[in-house]
Amino acid sequence: MKTLHSLFLILTTFTLQAQSFPTETIVDNGPVEKRINILFLGDGFDASEQVFFKTKSQTVANEIFEETPFKEYANFFNTAIIQVPSTESGVDHPATATDVTEPAFPASTKNTYFDGTFDGYKIHRLTIIDNQVAAFSVAAANYPSYDQILMLLNSEEYGGSGGAIATFTIDAASTEVGLHEMGHSFANLRDEYWAGDNYAKEGINMTKETDPNLVKWKSWMNTNGIGIYQHTGGGMASQWYRPHQNCKMKALNNPFCSVCTEGIIDKIYSLVGPVDAFSPIGNQEFTGDPMPFSLDLVLPNPNTLKITWDLDGIVFAQNKDAVSISDFPTGLSTLTATVTDTTTLSHKAIGYTFSTVWTINNKMVSVLEQNTKLFYKVYPNPTSDFLFIEFDGDFPVKETSIQLISSSGQVIFSERKQIQSKAQLQINTKSFPKGSYVLKIMRGSIVQSIPMILK
């Protein structure tokens, strides 16, 4: 289920009074309740500039989904715009910043709908909207299924900011700035340049930890340029570290680093899953004819989803979105369809797992679970000393069985634990013979088998 917006209760009163504005879907990839919905708003575009605002929004949206990992997961998103004309064209520039010699460009005051302005918090290029309540109210009244607001400000000067609403101008770097600010607003990424002591905080891509074995991105260490790099600048900069030297969260016109890419994919899968629908639904009687079971999937591009079907724990089909069963066992049986994203863009790839479970009791088929998530990381692979398994998901069954099985079928490690939504398990593999293994993770009806190498 998608998360509720934190301001929902506060904005209910405003929503009832909010004005209706022309709203248009730019990209429709499916039902809004099963997609992540990106909403473009504009400030400082007068009535005559609404076509320009729409065109610019479409251009930015197209370019966002040409960037990894949004490109690979574009099918998981819808995009829409709301055309909200301002009385005047342009945005405020009070010329009150303390980080430049003002006025860096002519000071101005504009009558706009959302009160967009430069010089936010005395920082010249920090563009914000002073009337966020109006933005949330307009969005809730006209496109209530939104997940992320992108606010375009009508100025050709460079500027942007993160926060609950990603804000950026229409200058030449608008898409790059928008992607950077989405990193903040959508995925809660930190800046990888030194933004100042007030912005330093533990996060996906920022830490004070310097131990490679403990740093939160340890599964990526020494891969794709990931390391532990000290921030530079004044104040407390020397106490903080970032994972990469050339990430988009540090400087524009770079890709997102592997740590940030994984963080964005984590956010995507925290909001939606790849199973759009399944059949049968509800209760259905088995008549003795082959009964079809199917999944309707949202596919990444390239498609990295793998499908496993098992009946009472025995796998009988793989990588098919539909199967038929003609002979059910006597008594109570369980059919499970497990969908796993195996993308190499994340080290949680083998753990982005979603299951749909049917129970068959005599002749009656019913749904037990729908789209249950199980996220985990397994690293490093190959390994020579320790194997780490990190769990993070909403799976209702806490009892977890972990086995490490040799190529000859010998179980050389077995453990059963009660795993909560977030936990880490460490396996010392130093004494195990070198070779090929299978790591088997079992939670309820979901069984995952992962090839492993011990070296």
C-alpha positions as CSV (number, residue, x, y, z in Angstrom):
1,M,0.0,0.0,0.0
2,K,1.3,3.5,-0.9
3,T,2.2,5.8,2.0
4,L,-0.1,8.7,3.0
5,H,1.2,12.2,2.7
6,S,2.3,13.6,6.1
7,L,0.3,16.9,5.5
8,F,-2.9,15.1,4.7
9,L,-4.8,16.0,7.8
10,I,-3.5,19.6,7.9
11,L,-4.5,20.2,4.3
12,T,-8.0,18.7,4.4
13,T,-9.6,22.0,5.3
14,F,-7.6,23.8,2.6
15,T,-8.5,21.1,0.0
16,L,-12.2,21.8,0.5
17,Q,-11.6,25.4,-0.5
18,A,-9.0,24.8,-3.2
19,Q,-9.6,26.1,-6.7
20,S,-9.9,23.7,-9.7
21,F,-7.3,24.1,-12.4
22,P,-6.7,22.4,-15.7
23,T,-5.0,19.1,-15.0
24,E,-3.5,16.8,-17.7
25,T,-1.7,13.5,-17.6
26,I,1.6,13.7,-19.5
27,V,2.6,10.0,-19.2
28,D,0.0,7.3,-18.3
29,N,1.6,4.0,-17.4
30,G,-1.3,2.6,-15.4
31,P,-3.7,3.2,-12.5
32,V,-2.7,6.0,-10.2
33,E,-3.1,3.8,-7.2
34,K,-0.5,1.4,-8.6
35,R,2.0,3.9,-9.9
36,I,4.3,6.6,-8.5
37,N,2.7,9.8,-9.6
38,I,5.0,12.8,-10.4
39,L,3.2,16.1,-10.5
40,F,4.5,19.3,-12.2
41,L,3.4,22.6,-10.9
42,G,4.6,26.0,-12.1
43,D,5.0,29.4,-10.4
44,G,5.4,32.7,-12.2
45,F,3.9,31.6,-15.5
46,D,1.1,34.0,-16.3
47,A,-2.0,32.9,-18.3
48,S,-0.3,33.5,-21.7
49,E,2.7,31.2,-20.7
50,Q,0.7,28.1,-19.8
51,V,1.5,26.4,-23.1
52,F,5.2,27.1,-22.5
53,F,4.9,25.7,-19.0
54,K,3.3,22.5,-20.3
55,T,6.0,22.1,-23.0
56,K,8.8,22.7,-20.5
57,S,7.3,20.2,-18.1
58,Q,7.1,17.5,-20.8
59,T,10.7,18.1,-21.8
60,V,11.9,17.8,-18.2
61,A,9.8,14.7,-17.6
62,N,11.2,13.0,-20.8
63,E,14.8,13.8,-19.8
64,I,14.3,12.6,-16.2
65,F,13.3,9.2,-17.5
66,E,16.4,9.0,-19.7
67,E,18.5,8.9,-16.5
68,T,19.4,5.8,-14.5
69,P,17.6,4.4,-12.5
70,F,14.5,6.4,-13.5
71,K,15.0,5.1,-17.1
72,E,14.9,1.5,-16.1
73,Y,11.8,2.0,-13.9
74,A,9.9,4.4,-16.1
75,N,7.0,2.0,-16.3
76,F,6.4,2.4,-12.6
77,F,5.7,6.1,-12.9
78,N,2.9,8.4,-14.1
79,T,3.4,12.1,-14.8
80,A,0.9,14.9,-14.7
81,I,0.7,18.7,-14.7
82,I,-1.6,21.3,-13.2
83,Q,-1.7,24.6,-14.9
84,V,-1.9,27.3,-12.3
85,P,-1.5,30.8,-13.8
86,S,0.2,33.6,-11.8
87,T,-0.9,37.2,-12.0
88,E,2.6,38.2,-13.0
89,S,5.4,36.5,-14.9
90,G,8.6,35.6,-13.1
91,V,9.6,35.1,-9.4
92,D,10.8,37.2,-6.5
93,H,14.5,38.1,-6.1
94,P,14.7,40.1,-2.9
95,A,18.5,40.4,-3.2
96,T,19.0,39.5,0.5
97,A,21.5,36.6,0.0
98,T,24.6,36.7,2.1
99,D,26.7,34.2,0.1
100,V,27.0,36.6,-2.9
101,T,27.3,40.3,-3.5
102,E,23.7,41.3,-4.1
103,P,22.1,42.1,-6.4
104,A,23.6,39.2,-8.4
105,F,20.9,40.0,-10.9
106,P,18.1,42.7,-10.7
107,A,16.0,42.7,-7.6
108,S,12.3,42.1,-8.2
109,T,9.0,41.4,-6.6
110,K,6.3,39.4,-8.5
111,N,2.7,38.6,-7.7
112,T,2.7,34.8,-8.2
113,Y,0.4,32.0,-7.0
114,F,2.9,30.1,-4.8
115,D,5.3,33.0,-3.9
116,G,8.4,31.5,-5.6
117,T,11.6,33.3,-4.7
118,F,15.4,33.2,-4.9
119,D,17.6,33.9,-1.8
120,G,15.9,31.2,0.3
121,Y,17.5,31.2,3.8
122,K,19.8,34.0,2.6
123,I,21.4,31.6,-0.1
124,H,21.2,33.2,-3.5
125,R,20.6,30.2,-5.7
126,L,18.3,28.5,-3.2
127,T,14.9,28.8,-4.8
128,I,11.8,28.1,-2.7
129,I,8.1,28.7,-2.6
130,D,7.0,30.7,0.4
131,N,3.4,29.4,0.1
132,Q,3.8,25.6,0.3
133,V,0.3,25.2,1.8
134,A,-1.1,26.5,-1.5
135,A,0.9,24.0,-3.5
136,F,-0.2,21.1,-1.4
137,S,-3.8,22.3,-1.4
138,V,-3.8,22.7,-5.2
139,A,-2.2,19.2,-5.7
140,A,-4.6,17.5,-3.2
141,A,-7.7,19.1,-4.8
142,N,-6.7,18.5,-8.5
143,Y,-4.5,15.4,-8.5
144,P,-4.8,13.8,-5.0
145,S,-2.8,10.7,-6.0
146,Y,0.5,12.6,-6.4
147,D,3.6,11.2,-4.7
148,Q,6.1,13.9,-5.6
149,I,5.7,17.5,-6.6
150,L,8.2,19.1,-9.0
151,M,7.8,22.9,-8.9
152,L,9.1,24.8,-12.0
153,L,9.9,28.5,-11.4
154,N,9.7,30.8,-14.4
155,S,13.2,32.3,-14.3
156,E,16.2,31.7,-16.6
157,E,18.5,32.2,-13.6
158,Y,20.1,29.1,-12.1
159,G,18.4,27.8,-8.9
160,G,16.8,25.0,-7.0
161,S,16.1,23.3,-3.7
162,G,15.0,20.0,-2.2
163,G,12.6,19.5,0.7
164,A,9.1,18.2,0.5
165,I,8.7,19.9,-2.9
166,A,11.6,19.8,-5.4
167,T,11.9,23.3,-6.8
168,F,14.0,24.4,-9.8
169,T,14.1,27.1,-12.5
170,I,13.8,26.8,-16.3
171,D,17.4,27.7,-17.0
172,A,19.6,25.5,-19.3
173,A,20.4,23.1,-16.4
174,S,16.8,22.6,-15.3
175,T,16.6,18.9,-15.8
176,E,19.9,18.2,-14.1
177,V,18.9,20.4,-11.2
178,G,15.5,18.7,-11.1
179,L,17.1,15.3,-10.9
180,H,19.4,16.4,-8.1
181,E,16.5,17.9,-6.2
182,M,14.5,14.8,-6.7
183,G,17.3,12.9,-5.1
184,H,16.6,14.9,-2.0
185,S,12.8,15.1,-2.1
186,F,12.0,11.7,-3.5
187,A,14.7,9.4,-2.2
188,N,15.9,11.4,0.9
189,L,19.5,11.6,-0.5
190,R,22.0,14.0,1.1
191,D,24.2,16.5,-0.8
192,E,27.7,15.1,-1.6
193,Y,29.1,18.6,-1.8
194,W,29.5,20.4,1.5
195,A,26.3,22.4,1.9
196,G,27.1,23.6,5.4
197,D,26.9,22.4,9.0
198,N,23.1,22.8,9.1
199,Y,22.7,20.2,6.3
200,A,25.0,17.5,7.7
201,K,23.0,14.5,8.8
202,E,23.4,10.7,8.7
203,G,21.7,9.4,5.5
204,I,21.8,7.0,2.6
205,N,24.9,8.7,1.2
206,M,26.3,10.6,4.2
207,T,27.9,9.4,7.3
208,K,30.5,9.9,10.1
209,E,31.5,6.3,9.9
210,T,35.0,5.5,8.5
211,D,35.2,1.8,9.1
212,P,34.8,0.0,5.7
213,N,33.2,-3.0,7.6
214,L,30.6,-0.8,9.3
215,V,29.8,2.0,6.8
216,K,26.2,1.8,5.6
217,W,27.3,1.3,1.9
218,K,29.8,-1.5,2.8
219,S,28.3,-3.8,0.2
220,W,29.4,-1.4,-2.5
221,M,32.9,-0.7,-1.2
222,N,35.6,-0.7,-3.9
223,T,32.9,-1.2,-6.6
224,N,32.1,1.5,-9.2
225,G,34.2,4.0,-7.5
226,I,32.5,3.7,-4.1
227,G,34.7,4.4,-1.1
228,I,34.7,6.6,2.0
229,Y,35.6,10.2,0.9
230,Q,35.9,13.0,3.3
231,H,33.9,16.2,2.7
232,T,35.9,19.4,2.3
233,G,34.9,22.9,3.4
234,G,34.5,24.8,6.5
235,G,32.9,24.0,9.8
236,M,32.3,20.3,10.5
237,A,33.1,19.2,7.0
238,S,36.1,17.1,8.0
239,Q,33.8,14.9,10.2
240,W,31.6,13.8,7.4
241,Y,32.0,11.4,4.5
242,R,30.4,10.6,1.1
243,P,30.5,7.4,-1.0
244,H,31.7,8.8,-4.4
245,Q,33.7,11.6,-5.8
246,N,31.5,12.4,-8.9
247,C,27.9,11.6,-8.1
248,K,25.0,13.7,-9.3
249,M,24.4,14.6,-5.6
250,K,27.8,16.3,-5.7
251,A,27.9,17.9,-9.1
252,L,25.5,18.1,-12.0
253,N,26.0,16.3,-15.3
254,N,27.2,13.1,-13.5
255,P,25.2,9.9,-13.1
256,F,23.9,8.9,-9.7
257,C,26.5,6.8,-7.9
258,S,25.6,3.2,-7.1
259,V,24.7,4.0,-3.5
260,C,22.3,6.7,-4.6
261,T,20.9,4.6,-7.4
262,E,20.1,1.9,-4.9
263,G,18.5,4.4,-2.6
264,I,16.2,5.6,-5.4
265,I,15.2,2.0,-6.3
266,D,14.6,1.3,-2.6
267,K,12.2,4.2,-2.6
268,I,10.4,3.1,-5.8
269,Y,9.8,-0.4,-4.3
270,S,8.7,1.1,-1.0
271,L,5.8,2.8,-2.8
272,V,4.8,0.3,-5.5
273,G,5.4,-3.3,-6.5
274,P,5.7,-5.1,-9.9
275,V,2.4,-7.1,-9.5
276,D,-0.4,-5.0,-10.9
277,A,-3.0,-7.7,-10.7
278,F,-3.4,-11.4,-10.3
279,S,-6.0,-14.1,-11.0
280,P,-8.0,-15.7,-9.6
281,I,-9.1,-13.2,-7.0
282,G,-11.4,-13.9,-4.1
283,N,-12.8,-17.4,-3.6
284,Q,-13.2,-19.7,-6.6
285,E,-14.2,-23.4,-6.8
286,F,-11.9,-25.8,-8.5
287,T,-14.1,-27.8,-10.9
288,G,-11.5,-30.4,-12.0
289,D,-10.6,-28.7,-15.2
290,P,-7.2,-27.1,-15.4
291,M,-7.4,-23.9,-13.3
292,P,-5.4,-20.9,-14.7
293,F,-3.4,-18.7,-12.3
294,S,-1.7,-15.5,-13.7
295,L,0.1,-12.3,-12.8
296,D,-0.1,-8.9,-14.6
297,L,3.3,-7.4,-14.1
298,V,4.9,-4.0,-14.4
299,L,8.3,-4.6,-16.1
300,P,11.5,-2.7,-15.7
301,N,13.5,-2.0,-18.9
302,P,15.4,-4.2,-19.4
303,N,13.2,-6.7,-17.7
304,T,15.1,-8.0,-14.7
305,L,12.1,-9.7,-13.0
306,K,12.2,-13.5,-12.4
307,I,9.1,-15.5,-11.5
308,T,9.0,-18.7,-9.5
309,W,5.8,-20.8,-9.0
310,D,5.8,-23.4,-6.3
311,L,3.1,-25.7,-4.9
312,D,3.6,-26.6,-1.3
313,G,7.3,-25.6,-1.6
314,I,8.0,-27.5,-4.7
315,V,8.9,-25.4,-7.7
316,F,7.2,-26.4,-10.9
317,A,7.5,-23.4,-13.2
318,Q,9.7,-20.4,-13.7
319,N,9.7,-17.1,-15.6
320,K,6.1,-17.5,-16.7
321,D,3.4,-15.0,-15.9
322,A,0.7,-17.7,-16.1
323,V,0.3,-21.4,-15.2
324,S,-2.4,-24.0,-15.0
325,I,-3.0,-26.7,-12.4
326,S,-5.2,-29.6,-13.2
327,D,-4.6,-31.8,-10.1
328,F,-4.4,-30.4,-6.6
329,P,-3.2,-32.4,-3.7
330,T,-5.8,-33.7,-1.2
331,G,-6.5,-31.3,1.7
332,L,-4.9,-27.9,2.3
333,S,-2.3,-26.7,-0.3
334,T,-0.5,-23.5,-0.9
335,L,0.4,-22.0,-4.3
336,T,3.0,-19.2,-4.3
337,A,4.0,-17.0,-7.2
338,T,7.2,-15.2,-6.3
339,V,8.5,-12.2,-8.3
340,T,12.1,-11.1,-7.7
341,D,13.9,-8.1,-9.3
342,T,17.4,-9.3,-10.1
343,T,18.7,-5.9,-11.2
344,T,22.4,-5.3,-10.7
345,L,21.8,-1.6,-10.1
346,S,21.1,-2.5,-6.5
347,H,22.7,-5.0,-4.1
348,K,19.2,-5.6,-2.8
349,A,18.4,-7.0,-6.3
350,I,18.1,-10.6,-5.1
351,G,15.9,-9.4,-2.3
352,Y,13.3,-7.2,-4.1
353,T,10.8,-10.0,-3.7
354,F,7.1,-9.9,-4.0
355,S,4.7,-12.8,-3.5
356,T,1.1,-13.7,-4.2
357,V,-0.2,-16.7,-2.4
358,W,-3.3,-18.8,-2.9
359,T,-4.6,-21.5,-0.6
360,I,-6.4,-24.5,-2.0
361,N,-8.6,-26.3,0.5
362,N,-10.3,-29.3,-1.1
363,K,-12.1,-27.6,-4.1
364,M,-12.0,-24.0,-2.9
365,V,-9.2,-21.6,-4.0
366,S,-8.7,-18.3,-2.1
367,V,-6.1,-15.6,-1.9
368,L,-3.9,-15.7,1.2
369,E,-1.5,-12.9,0.6
370,Q,-1.1,-10.2,-2.1
371,N,2.1,-8.4,-3.1
372,T,3.9,-9.1,0.2
373,K,7.4,-7.6,0.1
374,L,10.6,-9.1,1.3
375,F,13.8,-7.0,0.8
376,Y,17.2,-8.1,1.7
377,K,20.9,-7.8,0.7
378,V,23.4,-10.7,0.5
379,Y,27.0,-9.6,0.2
380,P,29.8,-10.0,-0.6
381,N,29.6,-12.6,-3.3
382,P,32.1,-14.2,-3.8
383,T,33.3,-14.1,-0.1
384,S,36.3,-15.5,1.7
385,D,35.6,-14.7,5.3
386,F,32.1,-13.3,6.2
387,L,28.7,-13.3,4.5
388,F,26.2,-10.6,5.5
389,I,22.4,-10.8,5.1
390,E,20.5,-7.6,5.7
391,F,16.7,-7.8,6.0
392,D,14.3,-4.9,5.3
393,G,10.7,-5.5,4.4
394,D,7.1,-5.9,5.6
395,F,6.8,-9.6,5.4
396,P,4.3,-10.8,8.1
397,V,6.1,-14.1,8.9
398,K,9.1,-13.4,11.2
399,E,10.4,-17.0,11.4
400,T,13.3,-17.2,8.9
401,S,15.4,-20.2,7.9
402,I,18.8,-19.7,6.4
403,Q,20.8,-22.6,4.9
404,L,24.1,-22.8,3.0
405,I,24.2,-25.9,0.8
406,S,27.3,-27.2,-1.0
407,S,27.2,-28.4,-4.6
408,S,27.1,-32.0,-3.3
409,G,23.9,-31.2,-1.4
410,Q,25.5,-31.0,2.1
411,V,24.0,-28.4,4.4
412,I,27.1,-26.8,6.0
413,F,25.2,-24.0,7.7
414,S,21.7,-23.9,9.0
415,E,20.0,-21.4,11.3
416,R,16.4,-20.5,12.2
417,K,15.7,-17.0,13.6
418,Q,12.9,-14.6,14.3
419,I,13.7,-11.7,12.0
420,Q,12.0,-8.4,12.4
421,S,11.5,-5.9,9.6
422,K,15.1,-4.7,9.8
423,A,17.9,-7.0,10.9
424,Q,21.4,-8.1,9.9
425,L,22.8,-11.7,10.0
426,Q,26.5,-12.4,9.8
427,I,27.9,-15.8,8.8
428,N,31.5,-16.7,9.4
429,T,32.6,-18.7,6.3
430,K,36.3,-18.9,7.0
431,S,36.2,-22.6,8.0
432,F,33.9,-23.7,5.1
433,P,35.5,-25.4,2.1
434,K,36.0,-23.3,-1.0
435,G,33.6,-23.8,-3.8
436,S,30.1,-23.3,-5.2
437,Y,27.2,-23.1,-2.8
438,V,23.5,-22.2,-2.7
439,L,22.2,-19.9,0.0
440,K,18.6,-20.7,0.7
441,I,16.4,-18.2,2.6
442,M,12.9,-19.3,3.6
443,R,10.3,-17.1,5.1
444,G,6.8,-18.6,5.2
445,S,5.9,-19.8,1.8
446,I,8.7,-17.8,0.1
447,V,11.9,-19.7,-0.7
448,Q,14.8,-17.9,-2.4
449,S,17.9,-19.8,-3.6
450,I,21.0,-17.7,-4.3
451,P,24.2,-19.1,-5.9
452,M,27.2,-18.3,-3.8
453,I,31.0,-18.7,-4.2
454,L,33.3,-19.2,-1.3
455,K,37.0,-18.4,-2.2
